[in-house]
Amino acid sequence: MKRLLSTINTTYRVFKLLGNPEVSQMLERQSQSNAEMKAYIPALGKNHAFFHKHYIVQVVN
């Protein structure tokens, strides 16, 4: 029961956040940035590094 209440509370907070126009604009910009990065990564070729949110990934052959 306690877990159910916690889940309902979390879900409510998420939907309340998504209803905020500033948050939805921020998420839209982030998803657009992610799409641009995904389009850019294949163009890097071999032996190039690209940046992940937490790691720098070195692509080697």
Secondary structure as UniProt FT lines:
FT   HELIX           2..18
FT   HELIX           21..40
FT   HELIX           41..44
FT   STRAND          49..51
FT   STRAND          56..58
//
